[in-house]
């Protein structure tokens, strides 16, 4: 078993598709299939079940997938430590961010970091808060940034910045002229919400409980995987949602989306998430320092 075979196996296991894995790895599809076949033949075990064009991990494949991710993370960490001998002139930084952070808060900070450290390659994955925590715990990311609370004992987190959630509807929605909604109105709404596991969904449900309502009793018309697609639905006049002011700023200013009172939605901190026991690379430390400086600069600009 070689490291290259493990990389190929882990990518196919993530994508569950040989052709897509080949594209990610910049290999031909036959080369990927041959590597998996050789790995299976060497150990006399099937790692994938082929079902038409789709593949699924077998029990043996699931066990190997966990080990492969851990091994590849250690290899990446070793390479990073060696790269640090030449300072920050080259290297890589693997980040995982939740949806709002990755799509709206992070981009200007990544640009700032890239300008300061052009030799550092940044690989970013985006998911919900639970997926960010999992990526850091499993070693697929050395640093996570999430708007939700992470309670995993293997991880440590610290606040870095934040945003505010707002109860909103599109300008064409019947609630747009209300200004404030009461409990009965909240219960009558057709909601468009993030999925369970997202920080936004968790804070929304806590706010609903705070006014004495059961989140399970709401009519959830749509469950969608990101703030951008929820925004599009609201602009079309469909349903009621809860979104970050980072997503809504331009729409609120233009009157395309209307914020409502009646639900106590708190400001929420974003958190840096890292593994308690893993080495902190120079690149990760430099990124955190750069992001903290950017947050401080923006706070100073907002303060008269």
PAFIKOL-84253 format. One line per field, with one value per residue (C-alpha): residue number from 0; x, y, z. Coordinates in Angstrom, 2 decimals. Example, Ala and Ser with C-alpha at 12.3 -4.5 7.8 and 13.67 -1.06 7.14 Angstrom:
seq: (0, 1)
X: (12.30, 13.67)
Y: (-4.50, -1.06)
Z: (7.80, 7.14)
***
This chain:
seq: (0, 1, 2, 3, 4, 5, 6, 7, 8, 9, 10, 11, 12, 13, 14, 15, 16, 17, 18, 19, 20, 21, 22, 23, 24, 25, 26, 27, 28, 29, 30, 31, 32, 33, 34, 35, 36, 37, 38, 39, 40, 41, 42, 43, 44, 45, 46, 47, 48, 49, 50, 51, 52, 53, 54, 55, 56, 57, 58, 59, 60, 61, 62, 63, 64, 65, 66, 67, 68, 69, 70, 71, 72, 73, 74, 75, 76, 77, 78, 79, 80, 81, 82, 83, 84, 85, 86, 87, 88, 89, 90, 91, 92, 93, 94, 95, 96, 97, 98, 99, 100, 101, 102, 103, 104, 105, 106, 107, 108, 109, 110, 111, 112, 113, 114, 115, 116, 117, 118, 119, 120, 121, 122, 123, 124, 125, 126, 127, 128, 129, 130, 131, 132, 133, 134, 135, 136, 137, 138, 139, 140, 141, 142, 143, 144, 145, 146, 147, 148, 149, 150, 151, 152, 153, 154, 155, 156, 157, 158, 159, 160, 161, 162, 163, 164, 165, 166, 167, 168, 169, 170, 171, 172, 173, 174, 175, 176, 177, 178, 179, 180, 181, 182, 183, 184, 185, 186, 187, 188, 189, 190, 191, 192, 193, 194, 195, 196, 197, 198, 199, 200, 201, 202, 203, 204, 205, 206, 207, 208, 209, 210, 211, 212, 213, 214, 215, 216, 217, 218, 219, 220, 221, 222, 223, 224, 225, 226, 227, 228, 229, 230, 231, 232, 233, 234, 235, 236, 237, 238, 239, 240, 241, 242, 243, 244, 245, 246, 247, 248, 249, 250, 251, 252, 253, 254, 255, 256, 257, 258, 259, 260, 261, 262, 263, 264, 265, 266, 267, 268, 269, 270, 271, 272, 273, 274, 275, 276, 277, 278, 279, 280, 281, 282, 283, 284, 285, 286, 287, 288, 289, 290, 291, 292, 293, 294, 295, 296, 297, 298, 299, 300, 301, 302, 303)
X: (0.00, 1.45, 0.62, -0.52, -2.97, -4.25, -4.73, -6.64, -8.75, -9.55, -10.61, -12.89, -14.32, -15.07, -16.58, -18.18, -17.58, -14.54, -14.71, -15.12, -12.28, -10.09, -10.85, -9.93, -6.69, -5.85, -5.60, -7.38, -10.38, -8.70, -5.69, -7.93, -9.82, -6.54, -5.19, -8.33, -8.32, -4.66, -5.41, -8.35, -6.35, -3.40, -5.59, -8.26, -11.08, -13.66, -13.48, -16.36, -19.62, -20.23, -23.90, -24.21, -22.24, -22.48, -20.18, -20.62, -18.05, -18.13, -17.58, -13.86, -13.80, -15.35, -12.69, -9.88, -11.34, -10.97, -7.39, -6.48, -7.68, -5.64, -2.49, -2.78, -3.33, -0.12, 1.77, 0.46, 1.46, 4.97, 5.29, 4.11, 6.65, 9.46, 8.21, 8.40, 12.19, 12.09, 9.73, 6.47, 7.78, 5.89, 3.51, -0.20, -3.05, -6.16, -9.25, -12.84, -15.55, -19.27, -21.53, -21.94, -18.30, -16.93, -19.10, -19.34, -16.89, -13.82, -13.15, -11.70, -9.55, -8.25, -7.33, -5.48, -3.61, -2.77, -1.32, 0.89, 1.92, 1.68, 3.64, 1.07, -1.60, -4.98, -7.40, -10.90, -13.87, -17.32, -20.03, -22.15, -20.77, -20.87, -19.01, -16.36, -15.78, -15.54, -12.99, -10.75, -11.16, -10.29, -7.30, -8.76, -8.47, -5.97, -8.20, -11.95, -14.03, -17.68, -20.59, -22.00, -20.87, -18.43, -18.49, -16.18, -13.67, -10.90, -11.20, -10.58, -12.25, -11.88, -14.02, -12.70, -15.54, -19.28, -22.50, -26.17, -29.10, -32.29, -35.87, -36.64, -39.13, -39.06, -40.55, -43.49, -44.36, -47.60, -45.58, -43.35, -45.54, -45.98, -42.78, -43.26, -44.76, -46.30, -46.25, -49.38, -47.97, -44.69, -46.60, -48.54, -45.43, -44.14, -40.46, -37.40, -34.58, -31.05, -30.51, -30.08, -26.42, -26.00, -25.26, -28.03, -30.66, -29.55, -29.77, -33.13, -34.63, -33.27, -34.91, -38.23, -38.11, -37.30, -40.75, -42.43, -42.94, -41.92, -39.72, -41.24, -44.64, -43.57, -44.41, -41.04, -41.77, -38.15, -34.90, -32.00, -28.22, -27.04, -27.92, -27.57, -30.35, -32.58, -32.02, -33.12, -36.33, -37.07, -36.51, -39.13, -41.61, -41.63, -41.70, -39.99, -36.33, -33.51, -30.25, -27.00, -26.73, -23.54, -25.75, -28.52, -26.75, -27.31, -30.86, -31.92, -30.48, -32.28, -35.58, -35.65, -35.75, -37.41, -36.28, -38.95, -39.01, -40.59, -37.93, -34.90, -32.08, -28.72, -25.47, -23.32, -19.57, -17.57, -15.09, -11.68, -11.60, -8.45, -7.45, -6.27, -3.27, -2.08, 0.90, 0.04, 1.81, 3.40, 0.87, -2.06, -0.62, -0.01, -3.57, -5.07, -2.93, -3.96, -7.67, -7.54, -5.85, -8.53, -11.34, -9.78, -9.35, -13.00, -14.21, -12.13, -13.69, -17.21, -16.43, -16.97)
Y: (0.00, 3.35, 6.91, 7.57, 4.67, 6.03, 9.51, 8.04, 5.83, 8.72, 10.97, 8.33, 7.69, 11.41, 11.86, 8.39, 8.74, 7.54, 10.11, 13.08, 11.79, 11.50, 15.14, 16.31, 14.27, 15.31, 11.65, 9.59, 7.58, 4.27, 5.19, 5.77, 2.51, 0.60, 2.01, 0.96, -2.47, -3.00, -1.99, -4.40, -7.23, -6.70, -7.22, -9.49, -7.15, -5.11, -1.47, -0.23, -1.64, -0.55, 0.23, 1.46, 4.70, 5.14, 3.61, 2.98, 2.16, -1.37, -2.01, -2.54, 0.66, 2.65, 1.41, 2.21, 5.64, 6.76, 5.48, 6.95, 10.42, 10.29, 9.09, 11.69, 14.43, 13.40, 13.39, 16.88, 18.04, 16.67, 18.44, 21.69, 21.43, 20.91, 23.83, 26.04, 25.66, 28.12, 30.49, 31.60, 31.81, 28.65, 26.07, 25.32, 26.16, 23.97, 25.83, 24.78, 27.41, 27.43, 28.83, 32.44, 32.74, 31.10, 32.92, 36.39, 37.06, 35.15, 36.30, 39.75, 38.26, 35.59, 38.31, 40.21, 37.05, 36.16, 39.62, 39.31, 35.66, 34.89, 31.64, 30.04, 27.98, 28.07, 25.14, 25.99, 23.70, 25.02, 23.24, 23.75, 24.10, 20.35, 19.64, 22.25, 20.61, 17.19, 18.41, 19.83, 16.79, 14.40, 16.45, 17.46, 21.09, 22.57, 25.54, 25.99, 29.15, 28.75, 30.81, 27.97, 26.68, 23.75, 21.50, 18.67, 18.01, 17.30, 20.86, 24.32, 27.48, 31.20, 34.11, 36.23, 38.38, 38.09, 39.11, 39.57, 37.44, 39.10, 37.94, 38.88, 38.65, 39.79, 43.20, 41.49, 39.29, 40.08, 40.62, 43.29, 46.15, 44.81, 46.06, 43.74, 40.26, 38.55, 34.91, 33.97, 35.48, 33.61, 30.34, 31.09, 31.67, 29.42, 29.20, 28.80, 27.60, 26.24, 22.55, 21.04, 21.21, 24.80, 27.56, 29.71, 27.01, 26.38, 30.08, 30.48, 27.55, 28.91, 32.28, 30.57, 28.74, 32.07, 33.42, 30.26, 28.46, 24.95, 24.93, 21.54, 23.17, 25.60, 25.02, 24.63, 25.00, 24.57, 23.43, 24.79, 24.34, 27.96, 31.58, 32.54, 30.23, 31.28, 34.92, 34.09, 32.50, 35.52, 37.90, 35.91, 36.57, 33.01, 32.45, 33.89, 33.43, 34.20, 35.36, 37.10, 40.84, 40.04, 38.44, 41.03, 44.41, 45.49, 44.09, 45.81, 49.13, 48.81, 47.74, 44.40, 42.57, 43.85, 43.15, 42.53, 42.85, 40.33, 37.64, 38.19, 37.13, 37.79, 38.95, 35.87, 35.41, 33.58, 31.10, 29.88, 26.12, 24.03, 20.59, 20.57, 18.29, 19.14, 21.25, 24.84, 25.75, 29.11, 29.59, 29.04, 31.42, 34.05, 33.72, 34.10, 37.16, 38.67, 37.96, 39.47, 42.59, 42.90, 42.53, 45.20, 47.55, 47.15, 47.75, 50.94, 52.13, 51.60, 53.48, 57.26)
Z: (0.00, -1.06, -0.07, -3.63, -3.41, -0.10, -1.63, -4.54, -2.27, 0.12, -2.76, -4.27, -0.79, -0.40, -3.87, -4.18, -7.90, -9.86, -12.65, -10.30, -8.13, -11.23, -12.10, -8.59, -8.67, -12.25, -13.25, -15.86, -14.75, -15.73, -13.58, -10.58, -11.18, -11.53, -8.25, -6.36, -8.02, -7.04, -3.46, -3.29, -4.86, -2.50, 0.56, -0.88, 0.15, -1.70, -0.66, -2.82, -4.08, -7.69, -8.29, -11.86, -12.04, -8.30, -5.69, -1.99, 0.67, 2.00, 5.71, 5.00, 2.96, 5.79, 8.21, 5.79, 5.03, 8.65, 8.83, 5.44, 6.43, 9.64, 7.82, 5.05, 7.62, 9.39, 6.08, 5.33, 8.81, 8.37, 5.03, 6.60, 9.40, 6.87, 4.76, 7.83, 7.80, 4.90, 6.76, 5.17, 1.62, 0.67, 2.13, 2.46, 4.80, 4.96, 6.19, 6.82, 7.21, 7.81, 5.09, 6.21, 7.22, 4.09, 1.58, 3.12, 5.97, 4.85, 1.22, 2.01, 4.74, 2.37, -0.13, 2.60, 3.59, -0.04, -0.61, 2.48, 1.88, -1.86, -1.49, 0.83, -0.94, 0.80, 0.44, 1.70, 2.29, 3.23, 5.21, 8.29, 11.82, 12.51, 9.27, 10.13, 13.51, 11.87, 9.31, 12.05, 14.27, 11.42, 10.24, 6.87, 8.01, 10.43, 11.24, 11.18, 11.37, 12.31, 13.56, 15.64, 19.03, 18.92, 21.99, 20.90, 23.71, 21.16, 19.81, 21.20, 19.97, 20.46, 19.26, 16.41, 15.05, 14.57, 12.91, 13.74, 12.65, 11.41, 10.94, 7.34, 4.48, 0.89, 0.07, -1.66, 1.31, 3.23, 6.43, 4.85, 6.14, 9.68, 11.28, 14.26, 14.51, 17.52, 18.61, 16.70, 13.53, 14.00, 14.35, 11.15, 9.04, 6.28, 7.15, 4.93, 7.16, 7.18, 7.85, 11.30, 12.27, 11.11, 13.62, 12.15, 12.65, 16.25, 17.20, 15.45, 17.34, 20.63, 19.88, 19.06, 22.40, 24.03, 23.08, 24.39, 21.08, 20.02, 16.87, 16.01, 15.64, 12.89, 9.26, 7.56, 3.87, 2.77, 4.35, 2.30, 2.63, 2.48, 3.10, -0.56, -1.74, 1.17, 0.16, -3.41, -2.12, 0.06, -2.85, -4.76, -1.96, -0.66, 3.08, 6.15, 7.00, 9.38, 7.83, 8.72, 8.16, 6.21, 3.56, 3.73, 3.90, 0.29, 0.09, 3.32, 2.13, -1.22, 0.33, -1.47, 1.87, 5.05, 8.62, 11.26, 15.05, 17.39, 17.70, 19.91, 17.61, 19.24, 17.79, 17.43, 17.58, 14.95, 16.36, 15.31, 15.81, 16.04, 17.32, 20.90, 20.24, 16.72, 15.76, 14.80, 11.58, 10.89, 8.08, 10.44, 13.02, 10.34, 9.03, 12.51, 13.16, 9.82, 10.43, 13.93, 12.57, 9.87, 12.42, 14.65, 11.69, 10.67, 14.23, 14.35, 11.09, 12.48, 15.70, 15.32)
***
